[in-house]
Amino acid sequence: MAHIGYSWPTFDTLTQEIVRAIGPQRILDIGAGGGKYGALLKDIVPDCELTALECDEAAFPGLRETGYHHILPITADGLYKRSSDLYDVVILGDVIEHMLHSQGRDLLEFLNYRSRYILISTPECMPMSRPVFFEGHNSLWRPDSFSWHDYWAHQQCGVMHFYLLRGHDNWAGPGLAEVVEKVNGAGIFNRYQDEKTQPVRLEIRDTRFKQPAGDDNFILYRPF
């Protein structure tokens, strides 16, 4: 039987609204497991090509039934051998905490050059030890873990964090500020574990280098 695990529903509605605002043509779901994100998004962006990265063959029939167009039967580090693949949105939902922090950081920097946006959902602190290393929790991803990135948004709801990273391939389509404005104004809510709700209010962290260009203008060497 596949070890599909549990994916928290805290940011499900937020994820749908972000993807709707971005309007992607290609989505990569890393650690797709039971296909939660494919099920959430296939009707939101019906013309989008959905790719699942999942190394557990027992999960493949369910992923195909859910509607994924492609399945990559590899672990996340196998993406380094596919460095020409580009995606509009990459999703790591309840996944990155299963990696060593150094592995996760390397993966995110790699994906940052090959995507328009990266969506991450991860717990604040949730000890989980398992005999199989990658089935346990092995790293903690608080906001200071993203200080290397220059332009991203974040919200915490209870034990869960949500991060939206603007990728370096976002030269077309809506910028981060536009996406965040649409989502924050959509009147949607995150869900706590006890079913209480929290209004969505993503906050942008901006440390982009802005070269002065006169008359209060500046030059950015990054996408919006």
N, C-alpha and C positions, 0 to 999 in steps of 0.2 A: 504494500500500500504506500502511496506517495506521502511524504511528510510535507503537507501543504501548510500547516501552521495556521496562525490566526492573524488577521489584518484588522487593525482597529478602525471603526467607522467614524472616528472623530471628525475627519476632514473630507469625508466623501462628497458632500455637497459643494464644498469649497473647490475640490479638485475638478468636479464637473464644470463649475462656473469659470474656472481659470482656463480649462481646455476650450470651452466655448468661446471665450474672449480671444484666445490665441488663434483658433481656427487652423489646427495643424493638418498636414497631409500625411505625415508619417509619425507614429508613436512607437517608442521602444519601452516595454514593460520588463524591468529587470527583476528576476525572481518572481515570475508571474504566478507560480503556485496554482491556486484554484481558479485563476482567471478573473479575480474581482474587478480589476480595473478595465479589462475588456468589456465586462458586463456593464459597468458604470458608464462607459464612454461610447460604446458602439452606436447608440441612438443619438448622442450629443453631436458626434461628428461622423455621420454614416458613410461618408466618402473617404474617410481616413484609413490608411494602411496600418494595421495593428500587428506588431511583432512582439512575440513573447520570448524572453530569454529564460529558459528553465532546463535544468540538467536532469530532473527526475522524469524518466520516461513514463512512469505511471500517471503523470499529470497530463500527458499529451492528448489523450482522447477528449478530456474535459475542456482543454484549451481550444481544440478544433471546434468542438460543439458550441463553445461560447462565441466563436466568431473571429479568432485570431487568424490572420492571413498567412503568417509565417511563424515557425518555432525554431529558435536557435538552441540546439541541444548542448549548450556549453555553460561553463561558469563565467562570471563577469570578466575575469582576466582574459578570457578567450576573445574579448572584443579587441584587444590590442593587435590581434592578427587580422582584424577587419577594419583597419584604420581609415579606409576610404568611405565607410558607411556613415551617412549623415541622417539626423533625425530632427524633426521640429520640436518634439517633446520627448524627454526621457523621464521615466517614473521609477523611483526607488521607494516603494511603499512598505514600511516595516522590514527593511532589508539591510540598510547600511550598518545598523548596529550589530549585525552578525559577522561583520568583517573586522579584521584588525584595523585600528585607526589609520595606520600608515597605508594599508591597502585601499581603504575607502578614499583617503585624500588623493592618492595617485589616480584612482578611477575617476573621481570628480574632475580633476584637472584635465585628464584625457577627454572626458565627455564634454567639458566646457568648450573645447575647440571643435566639437562635432555635433552641436545641438544649438537650437534657439533658446530653449528653456529646459531646466532640470527641476523636477518636483520631488521633494523628499519629505516623508513622514517618518518620524522616529521618536522613541520614548525618551523622557527626561532621565529616568534611572529605573531600570526594571531588571534586577538580577535574574539570570536564567542560565543555569549550567546544564549541559547535556553531554552524554558520552561522545556524540559526534560534534566536533568543534563548531561547525557552521550552523548547527541547529540551536546553539546557545547565543547569548548576547555577549559581545566581546569588546564593544567600544561605546563611548558616550559622545553624543553630538549636540552640544550646547551652542549658542550663538558665537562664542569665541572660537569655535572650531572652523568658522567660515571667515575669519579675519583676512585670509589670503585673497578672498574674492572681493571685487570692487563694487558690485551692484546687485543687490538681492533684497528679498522681502521675507518677513518672518512673523509668525504668531504662535503663541503657546496657549494650549487649552488643557488645563489639568496636567496630566502626566505626559502629554504628547506635544511635540514640536512639529511645525510645518515650515518648510523653507521653499522659496521659489527663487532660483538662480537664473539670471539672464546669461545665456551662453554667448560665446564669441561669434557664433554663426548667425546671430539675429540682425542681419543687415536689411531685412525686409520684414514687413508685417508690423504689428503693434509693439511698441516699446514697453519696458517694464512699468513705467509710471502710468501709461494708458491702461494696461491690464489690471494693475492694482486699483486704479480709480473705478473701473467698471465693476470689479468684484466687490470692493468695499461698499459700492452704492447699490448692490443688487438685493439688499434686504435679506440676506441668508445667514444661517447660523451654524456654528460648530456644535458638536455634541459631546458633553462630558460622559464619563463612564456610567453615572447614575441617571442618564437621560436628561439632565439639565442642559440648557443651551447657552451659547455665548455668541454675541454678534460677531460676524467676521470683520476684522480690522487689521489687515496686514500692514506692517510698518516697513518702510524701505530703508535700507542701509546703503549709503552712497559714499564711496571713497574713490571715485573715478578721478584720474588726473585730468585737470582742466587747464590747458595752456592759454593764458590771456592773449586775446587777439585785438584788443582795442575796442573802445566804445561799448564797454560792458559785455563784449562777446568773448567767446573762448572756443578752443579747438579740443575735441575729444578724439582719442585714439582707440575708441571702443564703440561697439554698437550701442544704441539706445535701449 
